[in-house]
Amino acid sequence: MDVIREDEPQLAALSPQGKLGKLHVPVFILHGSTDDIIPSTESLWLQREVPPKYLREVLITPAFSHVDPDKSATWADELRLVGFLADVLHASD
């Protein structure tokens, strides 16, 4: 825990906490529910930080993981991922 306290100023500078309220662009949050590195709860935290006016969609899906390409998903999960990506592309028009 001492290491975390020592690096706290650097970690705070890297964190998006308290900085997302100034966003003025559409935001889409995508996270693998089977992520072995960063828990999907981090994306739920980000969701609360983004101004509601700009939050377009949040998808936490088992369709992929952070590192493990062998994770499997149902066809419905894959279809939700395709729909999410289509919404992102549509927003970029």
Beta strands, then each sheet from edge to edge (+ up, - down):
strand 1: 27-32
strand 2: 55-61
sheet 1: 1+ 2+
end
